[in-house]
Amino acid sequence: MKNFKLVALAATLVLTVSCERETLTNPQETGNQEAFSLAADQCGAMDVLAQQIAADPSLIDRLNTVEAHTKEAIAQGKTARLAADGSIEIPVVFHVIYRTQSENIPLSQIQEQIAALNEDFNLDNPGRTTIPGEFQSVESNIGISFVLEQVIRTYDRRRSWRPDDSMKFVSPTVNPEQNLNIWVVNNMPYRGGNILGYAQFPGGDRATDGIVLDYRFTGNTQYSTGRTATHEVGHWLNLRHIWGDGGCGASDFVADTPDADGPSRGCPTYPTVSCGTNDMTMNFMDYSNDPCLNMFTNGQKSRMLSVFTAGGYREAMAQ
Ligand SMILES: [Zn+2]
């Protein structure tokens, strides 16, 4: 794939956030819960990154530093310090911010989310049996395990949240150099729909480091099998969307993911073709429905693990 500079990325982001978005309709919730419609950009990570760059242009330098380190770590074959079983273990702090009791999700739902992350990062997700033959050779065992460290529950009267990190100051980040912080909130309306979650990329402010999820897309629910968190943790470990947030030729900085001209929706029937190749619609960094997201690649693994190597943004977590 093409080399891609983050300075160029910033320009792309400005264009991206100004694009008109369609709104998709999801099954509506009943009872006292609000109707839910899916924003075309169901993940807010790139928009939040654009907002953060606009507020602090020096973030581009820090992102470029992370990218330079990633490139060097991969080129030199640097490896992260691993646990005795060969894995990297990440403690997870959940911040549940709720207005109603249904939003104050039970511990069992949080544990389901942890289980889904552990499946997806360790080749243990049931859907992987459906991965097409041409992609099986690049499917990768990431070897990261997640352990529930703490659950912090906070009442807040707000009915919705903007994807602007405000929730992270209602329940502040806990030791972000050691922990993955996950905030669960009730609703994130955005650009005519709702986003399911967003993540902050390596290089960002430690005070806002982590991922944010809609409670309906956390663990197992009528909408979710927990793959929104897998996607957002991918961003949190420096993965980009598989279509490179642009058309054909826009890169996700990974060589073994095929070029794609945009996100997939629903549950595509293999094969779908764009940019002259079959799309890897089952990659966790696409927008397919949860049951149809089933794999990371070897190239994505190299990018993710590079942040844990010496000099990497998350080096302290692998020690
Ligand atoms: Zn995303």
Residues whose N, C-alpha, C, O or C-beta is under 5 A from the ligand:
A	BS01	ZN	C43 A45
